[in-house]
Amino acid sequence: VGKVIPNPDSPSDHGRTGRPAPRRDAAECLTRLLDGAEAVFAERGYRGANVNEICARSKVGIGTFYNHFEHKRELLQRVCVERTVLLTTSLTADDLLDHDRLVSRLRLTTDDPLSAGVLRAWYEAVLEEPDIAAFHAHWRGSTIKHLAATVAEAQRRSPDTGPRLDASLIAWAMATLTRELAIHDRGSAPDVDGLARLFEELVFGPIRPSQVYAARSA
């Protein structure tokens, strides 16, 4: 009787199978697997994604999947952490201090359909998989702390224009609004330029640094 291959789409199946790939090919196979997973998760969401389809799209055997993962939720986590571009970790103080740079950064994090699709799959998995929900709570908290430090740095480097909101509160609002813009219907949402101006007002107050610099040079 042959060994039964467990179902990687089932929460109850956690077995590994398949022989390890030759060392010279392992990294390339993993890259192809992540590429295929990114595409399938973006197109089908978490629930609709199937490991067999991911492997077929990636042109790797099912054994390659089991060499690295026990369940598709682990694969999604790897893809999301390594492949999605998040404002919380990519934004810099220099971006916040320059309107055009901020708009460009927002476009990079909200207009990529592949990243947006993976994020939709991620939030679907957060509702279905306790392990993903636990990881998400820690991950989101740490990335928002990172963004709060960036906001605080930009505030320190900008001219003092009066009382300002707490950097942690601003970071939470920026992360939440950017997520909504990336993964939901934009029919009633502001455009990226409008969102950038909102963020500038949250960070610096009604008078933005660019306006202060312009007034001083006039």
Backbone hydrogen bonds, N-H to C=O, Kabsch-Sander energy under -0.5 kcal/mol:
donor,donor_aa,acceptor,acceptor_aa,energy
10,S,7,N,-1.5
13,D,10,S,-1.5
14,H,12,S,-0.6
25,D,22,P,-1.6
26,A,22,P,-1.5
27,A,23,R,-0.7
29,C,25,D,-2.6
30,L,26,A,-2.4
31,T,27,A,-2.2
32,R,28,E,-2.3
33,L,29,C,-2.4
34,L,30,L,-2.6
35,D,31,T,-2.4
36,G,32,R,-2.7
37,A,33,L,-2.6
38,E,34,L,-2.5
39,A,35,D,-1.9
40,V,36,G,-2.5
41,F,37,A,-2.9
42,A,38,E,-1.9
43,E,39,A,-1.9
44,R,40,V,-3.1
45,G,41,F,-2.1
48,G,44,R,-0.8
49,A,45,G,-1.0
54,I,50,N,-2.5
55,C,51,V,-2.6
56,A,52,N,-2.3
57,R,53,E,-2.9
58,S,54,I,-2.0
59,K,55,C,-1.0
59,K,56,A,-0.5
60,V,55,C,-2.2
64,T,61,G,-1.1
65,F,61,G,-1.0
66,Y,62,I,-1.9
67,N,63,G,-1.6
68,H,64,T,-0.7
68,H,65,F,-1.5
69,F,65,F,-2.8
72,K,8,P,-1.7
74,E,71,H,-1.1
75,L,71,H,-1.2
76,L,72,K,-2.6
77,Q,73,R,-2.2
78,R,74,E,-2.1
79,V,75,L,-2.5
80,C,76,L,-3.0
81,V,77,Q,-2.5
82,E,78,R,-2.3
83,R,79,V,-2.9
84,T,79,V,-0.7
84,T,80,C,-1.0
86,L,84,T,-0.7
89,T,86,L,-0.7
90,S,86,L,-1.7
91,L,87,L,-2.1
96,L,92,T,-1.7
97,L,93,A,-1.6
98,D,95,D,-1.2
102,L,95,D,-0.6
102,L,98,D,-2.4
103,V,99,H,-2.5
104,S,100,D,-2.2
105,R,101,R,-2.4
106,L,102,L,-2.4
107,R,103,V,-2.2
108,L,104,S,-1.9
109,T,105,R,-1.5
110,T,106,L,-1.4
111,D,107,R,-2.3
116,A,112,D,-2.4
117,G,113,P,-2.2
118,V,114,L,-2.2
119,L,115,S,-2.4
120,R,116,A,-2.1
121,A,117,G,-2.1
122,W,118,V,-2.4
123,Y,119,L,-2.5
124,E,120,R,-1.6
125,A,121,A,-2.3
126,V,122,W,-2.2
127,L,123,Y,-1.0
128,E,124,E,-0.7
128,E,125,A,-0.8
129,E,125,A,-3.1
133,A,129,E,-2.5
134,A,130,P,-2.5
135,F,131,D,-2.1
136,H,132,I,-3.1
137,A,133,A,-2.1
138,H,134,A,-1.5
139,W,135,F,-3.1
140,R,136,H,-3.2
141,G,137,A,-1.5
142,S,138,H,-2.3
143,T,139,W,-2.4
144,I,140,R,-2.3
145,K,141,G,-1.8
146,H,142,S,-1.8
147,L,143,T,-2.2
148,A,144,I,-2.7
149,A,145,K,-1.9
150,T,146,H,-1.6
151,V,147,L,-2.6
152,A,148,A,-2.6
153,E,149,A,-2.0
154,A,150,T,-2.2
155,Q,151,V,-2.4
156,R,152,A,-2.2
157,R,153,E,-1.9
158,S,154,A,-0.8
158,S,155,Q,-0.6
161,T,159,P,-0.6
165,L,202,L,-0.6
170,I,166,D,-2.1
171,A,167,A,-2.6
172,W,168,S,-2.1
173,A,169,L,-2.2
174,M,170,I,-2.7
175,A,171,A,-2.6
176,T,172,W,-2.4
177,L,173,A,-2.6
178,T,174,M,-2.3
179,R,175,A,-2.0
180,E,176,T,-2.2
181,L,177,L,-2.4
182,A,178,T,-2.0
183,I,179,R,-2.3
184,H,180,E,-1.7
189,A,186,R,-0.9
195,L,191,D,-2.2
196,A,192,V,-2.4
197,R,193,D,-2.0
198,L,194,G,-1.9
199,F,195,L,-2.5
200,E,196,A,-2.4
201,E,197,R,-2.0
202,L,198,L,-2.2
203,V,199,F,-2.6
204,F,200,E,-2.9
205,G,201,E,-1.7
208,R,206,P,-0.7
211,Q,208,R,-0.9
212,V,208,R,-1.6
213,Y,209,P,-2.8
214,A,210,S,-2.0
215,A,211,Q,-2.2
216,R,212,V,-2.3
217,S,213,Y,-1.7
218,A,214,A,-0.8
